[in-house]
Amino acid sequence: MTNSDSISKKMDDQISIDEQLIDEGISQLASEIKVLENWLAELEDSDTGNSDVLAARKSYNDMLRSRREMLSALNKHARGDQDTANS
């Protein structure tokens, strides 16, 4: 194996690892989003005047928004990587 072959293999391995991490991140975020949506749905039936419920609802909504933003960014990154790989 030549030096350039070795470098190419290392780059391919790195790309494969990066793609795997992105896929795992997307899956994890999607799972967390579902959990947060379920928690928020459960809170809909709770006492809306209760300060603990209001605080939990705000916190869960903030977490949900954050997870959705991260998921969107990862999906864009994954599509960008696929476009680059297909070029």
Secondary structure, DSSP 8 states (H G I E B T S, - for coil): --HHHHHHHHHHHHHHHHHHHHHHHHHHHHHHHHHHHHHHHHHHTS-TT-HHHHHHHHHHHHHHHHHHHHHHHHHHHHHHHHHHHH-
